[in-house]
Structure formats: structure tokens, C-alpha cells
Amino acid sequence: MLMTEFDPVLDYYNANQKKYTSLVYFTDGECYTSVVPRSNILWVLSERSNMNNDLPGKVIKLEL
């Protein structure tokens, strides 16, 4: 079974801080990460996902 991995994107974001000031991550939120982002991050969870408050940064859930 494949599982979402947030770490590669967060590692890239941290390594390229001169290019980016923030990151908006659209996801179902069904995963965790130990990588701490060095700048602003907003997690946008899908309407059907469970709220995951363990993600670093701000988390919102779409309600359509």
C-alpha cells in the first residue's frame, strides 16, 4: 500500500528558503512528519479528511 510522504516536499522547501516565502500543501492529512518547516506553511485538508492537528504550521479544512 502506498502512503503519503510529506518529508520530501518539506525537505525541499527548507533547502530552498531563498526561493519561497511560504508553502500551501493540499492533502488529505492522512500522514505525519517529523520535519519542521523553517518558514510559513498552511495545510489545506480535504472536506472528507479527519482533522490532523499534529502537522506543523497552520491547518484548515475545506468545507464545500
MDTraj code that builds the backbone (N, CA, C; nanometers):
import mdtraj as md
import numpy as np

residues = "MET LEU MET THR GLU PHE ASP PRO VAL LEU ASP TYR TYR ASN ALA ASN GLN LYS LYS TYR THR SER LEU VAL TYR PHE THR ASP GLY GLU CYS TYR THR SER VAL VAL PRO ARG SER ASN ILE LEU TRP VAL LEU SER GLU ARG SER ASN MET ASN ASN ASP LEU PRO GLY LYS VAL ILE LYS LEU GLU LEU".split()
xyz = np.array([
    [0.0823, -0.1167, 0.0000],
    [0.0000, 0.0000, 0.0000],
    [0.0881, 0.1250, 0.0000],
    [0.0569, 0.2191, -0.0865],
    [0.1305, 0.3444, -0.0916],
    [0.0797, 0.4391, 0.0154],
    [0.1718, 0.5145, 0.0719],
    [0.1350, 0.6090, 0.1763],
    [0.1932, 0.7455, 0.1424],
    [0.1201, 0.8485, 0.1724],
    [0.1686, 0.9842, 0.1501],
    [0.2925, 1.0089, 0.2347],
    [0.3901, 1.0756, 0.1753],
    [0.5102, 1.1143, 0.2488],
    [0.5274, 1.2648, 0.2369],
    [0.5160, 1.3357, 0.3467],
    [0.5326, 1.4803, 0.3468],
    [0.6793, 1.5226, 0.3495],
    [0.7659, 1.4393, 0.4039],
    [0.9054, 1.4759, 0.4271],
    [0.9799, 1.5236, 0.3021],
    [0.9699, 1.4585, 0.1857],
    [1.0454, 1.5067, 0.0699],
    [1.0096, 1.6511, 0.0293],
    [0.8830, 1.6854, 0.0333],
    [0.8416, 1.8219, -0.0017],
    [0.8907, 1.9212, 0.1032],
    [0.8773, 1.8866, 0.2299],
    [0.9229, 1.9763, 0.3362],
    [1.0749, 1.9915, 0.3362],
    [1.1479, 1.8855, 0.3060],
    [1.2937, 1.8946, 0.2949],
    [1.3327, 1.9887, 0.1810],
    [1.2653, 1.9771, 0.0677],
    [1.2921, 2.0646, -0.0470],
    [1.2600, 2.2100, -0.0104],
    [1.1471, 2.2316, 0.0523],
    [1.1055, 2.3654, 0.0943],
    [1.2095, 2.4275, 0.1883],
    [1.2547, 2.3529, 0.2851],
    [1.3556, 2.4030, 0.3787],
    [1.4882, 2.4332, 0.3089],
    [1.5264, 2.3518, 0.2129],
    [1.6533, 2.3701, 0.1419],
    [1.6496, 2.4873, 0.0440],
    [1.5296, 2.5336, 0.0083],
    [1.5153, 2.6395, -0.0919],
    [1.4444, 2.7625, -0.0358],
    [1.4766, 2.7999, 0.0853],
    [1.4114, 2.9131, 0.1513],
    [1.4319, 3.0454, 0.0785],
    [1.5383, 3.0585, 0.0007],
    [1.5608, 3.1837, -0.0742],
    [1.4635, 3.1973, -0.1902],
    [1.4062, 3.0865, -0.2370],
    [1.3105, 3.0886, -0.3489],
    [1.1665, 3.1076, -0.3028],
    [1.1336, 3.0600, -0.1845],
    [0.9945, 3.0539, -0.1394],
    [0.9768, 3.1194, -0.0025],
    [0.8653, 3.1906, 0.0135],
    [0.8364, 3.2529, 0.1427],
    [0.7309, 3.1758, 0.2201],
    [0.6572, 3.0905, 0.1506],
    [0.5537, 3.0116, 0.2180],
    [0.5194, 2.8897, 0.1332],
    [0.4509, 2.7953, 0.1966],
    [0.4100, 2.6718, 0.1300],
    [0.2649, 2.6439, 0.1648],
    [0.1845, 2.6161, 0.0630],
    [0.0466, 2.5733, 0.0821],
    [0.0408, 2.4282, 0.0358],
    [0.0046, 2.3390, 0.1265],
    [0.0060, 2.1944, 0.0996],
    [-0.1373, 2.1436, 0.1016],
    [-0.1900, 2.1026, -0.0144],
    [-0.3233, 2.0432, -0.0245],
    [-0.3100, 1.8924, -0.0059],
    [-0.3837, 1.8373, 0.0903],
    [-0.3660, 1.6970, 0.1248],
    [-0.4895, 1.6429, 0.1959],
    [-0.4938, 1.5121, 0.2081],
    [-0.5992, 1.4520, 0.2902],
    [-0.5568, 1.4500, 0.4367],
    [-0.4316, 1.4840, 0.4635],
    [-0.3822, 1.4922, 0.6005],
    [-0.3585, 1.3585, 0.6670],
    [-0.3617, 1.2525, 0.5898],
    [-0.3517, 1.1172, 0.6455],
    [-0.2075, 1.0706, 0.6586],
    [-0.1233, 1.1553, 0.7129],
    [0.0167, 1.1208, 0.7309],
    [0.0758, 1.2153, 0.8351],
    [0.1947, 1.1859, 0.8812],
    [0.2623, 1.2689, 0.9798],
    [0.4028, 1.2983, 0.9306],
    [0.4658, 1.3968, 0.9894],
    [0.6031, 1.4312, 0.9532],
    [0.6812, 1.4710, 1.0770],
    [0.8098, 1.4473, 1.0737],
    [0.8972, 1.4934, 1.1819],
    [0.9787, 1.6144, 1.1367],
    [0.9684, 1.6503, 1.0081],
    [1.0410, 1.7645, 0.9534],
    [0.9714, 1.8934, 0.9972],
    [1.0469, 1.9868, 1.0517],
    [0.9926, 2.1157, 1.0944],
    [1.0199, 2.2180, 0.9845],
    [0.9147, 2.2779, 0.9281],
    [0.9372, 2.3781, 0.8236],
    [1.0029, 2.5030, 0.8819],
    [1.0939, 2.5622, 0.8045],
    [1.1678, 2.6798, 0.8508],
    [1.0925, 2.8100, 0.8257],
    [0.9796, 2.8024, 0.7583],
    [0.9020, 2.9220, 0.7285],
    [0.7540, 2.8856, 0.7288],
    [0.6708, 2.9778, 0.6818],
    [0.5254, 2.9612, 0.6853],
    [0.4764, 2.8413, 0.6055],
    [0.3827, 2.7677, 0.6632],
    [0.3186, 2.6569, 0.5918],
    [0.1709, 2.6523, 0.6304],
    [0.0878, 2.6310, 0.5311],
    [-0.0557, 2.6159, 0.5507],
    [-0.0964, 2.4811, 0.4931],
    [-0.1550, 2.3983, 0.5748],
    [-0.2058, 2.2681, 0.5329],
    [-0.3543, 2.2847, 0.5032],
    [-0.3957, 2.2503, 0.3833],
    [-0.5360, 2.2575, 0.3448],
    [-0.5864, 2.1145, 0.3300],
    [-0.6715, 2.0728, 0.4235],
    [-0.7219, 1.9361, 0.4237],
    [-0.8521, 1.9279, 0.3460],
    [-0.8718, 1.8157, 0.2801],
    [-0.9933, 1.7946, 0.2023],
    [-1.1144, 1.7814, 0.2939],
    [-1.2281, 1.8037, 0.2383],
    [-1.3539, 1.8012, 0.3122],
    [-1.3790, 1.6680, 0.3826],
    [-1.3366, 1.5599, 0.3218],
    [-1.3633, 1.4261, 0.3760],
    [-1.2569, 1.3757, 0.4726],
    [-1.1505, 1.4486, 0.4891],
    [-1.0425, 1.4004, 0.5752],
    [-1.0711, 1.4316, 0.7216],
    [-1.0031, 1.3595, 0.8080],
    [-1.0099, 1.3870, 0.9513],
    [-0.9119, 1.4992, 0.9820],
    [-0.9477, 1.5847, 1.0737],
    [-0.8597, 1.6953, 1.1113],
    [-0.7326, 1.6398, 1.1725],
    [-0.6181, 1.6866, 1.1255],
    [-0.4885, 1.6409, 1.1744],
    [-0.4159, 1.7621, 1.2328],
    [-0.4287, 1.7846, 1.3619],
    [-0.3657, 1.8984, 1.4272],
    [-0.2203, 1.8729, 1.4649],
    [-0.1658, 1.7571, 1.4294],
    [-0.0268, 1.7251, 1.4593],
    [0.0691, 1.7755, 1.3525],
    [0.0166, 1.8333, 1.2446],
    [0.1012, 1.8854, 1.1385],
    [0.1606, 2.0191, 1.1815],
    [0.2888, 2.0454, 1.1461],
    [0.3493, 2.1731, 1.1842],
    [0.2913, 2.2870, 1.1000],
    [0.2696, 2.3999, 1.1596],
    [0.2129, 2.5145, 1.0878],
    [0.0631, 2.5248, 1.1100],
    [-0.0039, 2.6009, 1.0255],
    [-0.1481, 2.6195, 1.0372],
    [-0.2216, 2.5147, 0.9542],
    [-0.3355, 2.4685, 1.0050],
    [-0.4142, 2.3648, 0.9383],
    [-0.5585, 2.4144, 0.9243],
    [-0.6122, 2.4030, 0.8027],
    [-0.7534, 2.4337, 0.7805],
    [-0.8166, 2.3182, 0.7047],
    [-0.9476, 2.3083, 0.7143],
    [-1.0202, 2.2032, 0.6456],
    [-1.1231, 2.2676, 0.5532],
    [-1.1236, 2.2257, 0.4274],
    [-1.2212, 2.2763, 0.3319],
    [-1.3592, 2.2255, 0.3658],
    [-1.4565, 2.3106, 0.3548],
    [-1.5956, 2.2705, 0.3726],
    [-1.6730, 2.3237, 0.2550],
    [-1.6978, 2.2377, 0.1587],
    [-1.7671, 2.2786, 0.0363],
    [-1.9132, 2.2429, 0.0401],
])
top = md.Topology()
chain = top.add_chain()
for i, resn in enumerate(residues, 1):
    res = top.add_residue(resn, chain, resSeq=i)
    for name in ("N", "CA", "C"):
        top.add_atom(name, md.element.get_by_symbol(name[0]), res)
traj = md.Trajectory(xyz[None], top)
